[in-house]
């Protein structure tokens, strides 16, 4: 089967690896093959680590990431609201880990047995029995399956799903960066304000990944950039993490608007979308990488088990879409909860934090 994967990020590389494990020989292209070397950090809950184990990368991940055994939620005054025993919850699934985003990309890239071709897709013509692709250099090739793994701004989605919904702004902007762990943070730790939050997690014995978000109306987003000073914005909730914000001035800060993408369908003819190209969402559940890794495993399973590619793609979507939709709903529910009036929010997390955590993540402990 002739398979083209567009996008060499986490979703594309994972899909290439999963397909290669099952005997396929896909081609992978990206206009910027080295883009995954950048980025800040990420948190990998147990289901994400389980997917990496199935991709044969568990030992390397454990060597190059940091354990997260507890998740702690504080209010804006530094009072502990909830403490989650993440190690106990995810036992039997996989340990929770934190790492540089580039580390995960490099692990996946190192397992790719072919070079990423530097090019982009200019046109897609699904002819029923094959998919004809024209690249930006004018070359034309035919494929049996085209996989769009090219992120939230997917060109494959734009060219094939012209009538679908577009990514929508969810009302928050964020800053992500990595600094020296001057605050001595040992656990996944979040401080919640009325319309902002500050999250820190160690990604090594000496490094800290920092994520800060702020609720902002769409028409005001242009006021903020990666260079915005964070101390004045988060001073009211930073407490002992204030030195971390000071270090942001000399860090490589990534700034973004948070968006949500919910499609009715992920495949059309011989074209299918995976990862953020199909179901991008805010990071409230820390499932962006995990869902992409799981997508890769399931998409690689189906062609070998199904009588036709049409059936395989339908089965892929049937297996994956309910899980991604669940994560979308939980993202929205979590964001609503932390924006409740202070006394309501604090009571909710103080008395129901562990229960809410179990409710949100229990479906994700099940095999894909």
N, C-alpha and C positions, 0 to 999 in steps of 0.2 A: 504494500500500500504506500502510495506517495503522499507524504504528510508534510505540510509546511506549518511551522510555528512562527508567528509574528510577535516579537517581543522577547528580549533576553533578560528580563527581570526575574524576580523570585518565581512568579507563576509560569513563565515560559521555560526557565531552566528546570524547574521541578517536573513540568509536563514532559520535557525532552528526556529527562532521566527515567521517569516512570514508563514511558513508551519504550525506551531502549531496554529496560529490564524485561520487557515482554516480547522482545525480538523485533520490534519495529526500528526503522532507521530514518527518523524525521530530519528535516532540514530546519534550521532556525536562523532567522534574520532579525536585525535590529539596526535602526539608523545610527544608534550610539551604543555599541556593544559593551562599553565600559561604564555605563551610567550607574550600574549597581554598586560600583566601588565607593560611591559617596553615601549620603544619608546619615542619619543619627543612630538611634538605638531602637530596639524592639523587645517586647515581652512575649514569651512563648508559653502559653498555658499547656497543660498536659496533653490535650488532643493534638496540638501542633507538634509537640515532641514525639508523640506516637507516630504521626505521619512521617516525620524525618527518620524515625527508626525503620519504617517500612520502605523508605527510600535508601536504606543502608548507610545512613549518616549519623546514627546516634552517638557512637564513640567519639567521632570528631567534634560533634556538637558539644558533648560534655567536656571535652578538652578545651574548647574555645568559648565557653559561655560561663555564666555565673548562676548558682542556684538561688531560687526564690522560694522560700519555705513559708513565709507569712505575708499577708496583705493587710495593711493597717490603714484605717480611715480616721482622720482627725477633722474637727471643725475649725473655723477660722481663728479660734482662740487657742488652738493647740491641744484641745481636750480629745482624748481617744474616744471615738464612737464605736468602732468595731475592729475586731482582730480576727482574721480568717486564717485557719490552718490549711493553707493551700496544699502542703505536702500530704496531709491526711486525706483531703478531698479527692485529689487526683491519683491516689495510690491505686495501682492496677492499670492505670492508663498511661501515665508518663510523668516525669518530674517537670516542674515549672522552671524555666531558665530565662535569663536575660542576656542580651549580647548586642554588639554593634550590628546594625543592619547589613553593613558590608561583610561582616563575618559569615552570615547566613548565605549571602550572595556568592561569596568565594567558595564556600563548601559545595554549593550546588554547581557553580561554574567548574570547579575542579573535577566534578564527576561527569562532565560533558565530553563525550569522545569525539567531538567534531568542532570545528571552528564556527563561530558565529559570523555569518555573512553580513557585511556592512551595506545595507540598502534599506529602502522603504517601499511599501506597496502603494502604487499609484491608482490601480483599478482592479476590480474583482468582477468576474463574470461567471456566475454559477450556471453551468449548462446542464445540470441534472445528473449526467453520468460522470462529470468532472468539474473542477473549478479552475478556470483560467485566470492567471494572475499576471498583471503587467507591473513591473518594477519601475522605480524612478529613473533607471538608466535605459529604459525602453525594452529590456529583455522580457519575453513572455514565456511562461511555463504553465503546465497543467499539473494539478494535484487532485488526489482523491479526497483529501480532507484538509481544510484550512482552519487553523486554530488561532483565534485572536487572544493573545496574552499580553497586549500592549497597553494595559493600564486604563485609568479612568478616562483619559483623553483618546481612547482607542480609535485608530484610523480604520481598523477592520470593522468596528461597529458603525462608524460613520459611513463607510462605503456600502455596507450590507444591510444595516438596520436603519435606513434613513427615517422611518416613521416612528422610531421608538422614543421613549421619554429620555430627556437629557439629565445629566447630573444636576442636583439641586442643592443650593446652599442651605445648611442646617441651622445657621444662626451663630456659629462659633468660628473664631480664628484661633490659630495655635502657633506656638514656637517650640522647636525641638532642638536640643543640643547636648553635647557631652562635655563634662568638666571633671576636674579632679574632685574626689569625694571629700571635700573639706568639712562637710557637715557630719561625717561619720554615719551616714544612713546605711543600715544593715538589711532593711526589708523594703518590699514594695510599699511606698508611703505616699498618701495623698492628703492634701489640705484643701478643704472645701470652703469656698466663699459663696456669697449670694449669687454672683454672676461670673465667677472665675474659679479656677482650681489650679493647684500646683502639685504635680506628681513627680516623684523621684524613685529611681530604682538602680541599685548597683549592677553594673555589667561586668565588673572585674573587681579584684580586691582593692583597686585604687581609683576606679572610674565610676562616674555617676551619669546616668541618662536622665535628663530633665525634660519634662513635657509640661507646658503651661498653656491654658486656654482661657478665652475671654468671650463672653456673649456680646456680639456687636451687630447692630442692624446692617443690612447689606449696603445701604448708601454711605455708611461710615467706614467700611472696610479699607478704603484707600488711604485712610489716615495712618494706617499701621504698616510696618515693613519688618524685615529681618533685623534692621538696625534700631528698632524701637527700644528704648531703655525700659527694662522690665521691673527694675526696683520700684519705681513709683506706682506701677500698675498692680503689683502683687505684694507691696509692703505690708498691707493690712492683714495678710494671711500667712506670710512667709515664716515668721517666727525664727526658729533656729536655722532655717534654710536660706535666710537672707544672704549669707556669703556666697551661696550658689548663684544667686541672681547677679551679684556683682561680677562673678567670673564670666557671665554670659557675654560681657562686652568684648572679651578676647577670644570667644569660642566661635566655631562655625555654626551659626544659627540658621535653622531651616524654618521658614515662615509659610503658612498655608491657610487657605480657607477650607473648612471642613465641609464635605459634600456627601450626598447620598445618591445612589443609583439603584433603582428597582425596575427591572425589566419584566415584561410579561413572558418573554421567551428568550432563551440563551442560544438557540440554534436556528438556523434557517438554511434549508438545503444541505449543502456540504460544508457549511461554515458554522463554527461553534465558538463561543466566548468563554473564557475562564478568568478567575481572579478578579481584580478590580475592573477589568473590561466588562464583566457581567454583573457585579454586585458590590461595587465600592461603597464604603460606609465610614462613619466616624470611628475612632479607635476606642470607644467606651468599653467594648468587650475584648479588646486586644485580639481580634480574630482575622485581621486582614491577611497576614501571612498564613495563618492556620487554614483558613478556608481555601486559599490558593493551593496549598500543599495537598489538601484533601481532594480538591478538584482534579489535580494532576493524577492522583492514584485512581480515582473512579473513572476518569476519561480513558485511562490506559487499560482498565479492566474490561470495559464494555465491548470494544471491537472484537476482542478475542472470544467473548462469550455470546455475542448476538449474531443472528443469521444475516443481518445486513447493516450497513452503516446508518441507514435511516432509523432502524430500531435501536442501534447502539447509542445514537445521539439523543433519542427520546428517553432512553433508559438513564443515560447520564443526567439529563435535566431532571427527571423524576426523582432520582436519588439525591441530587444535590440542592435543588431549589428550595425545598421545605427547610433544610438546615440553614441556608443563607437567609431565608425570610425570617426564621426564628431569631437569628443574630440581629437582623435589622430591627425587629420589634424590641428586642432587649436593649439594643443601643438607645432607642428612643425612650424606653421606659426608664433606663438609668439616668439619662440626661434630664428627663422631667423630674425625677426624684430629687436630684441634687439641686434643682432650681426651686424647690418648694420653699415656703417661708421657713426661716431658720429653725424655729422651735419644732415645727412639724418634721422637717428633714432630719434634724438631730435625733429626735425620738425614733424616727423610722430606722435610721442606721444603728442607733444604740441598742434597740430592742429586737430589730429584725434583720440586722446585717447578715449574719451567717445564713439565715433562712433565705433571704433574697439571693445570696450568692449561689446557694444550692439550686434554687429554682432556675436561675439564669443559665447555669452551666451544666446541669444534670443531663439534658439532651445531648450535649457535646461529648459526654463520656462514652456514649454508645459508639460502636464501630461505624465507619462510614459505609 
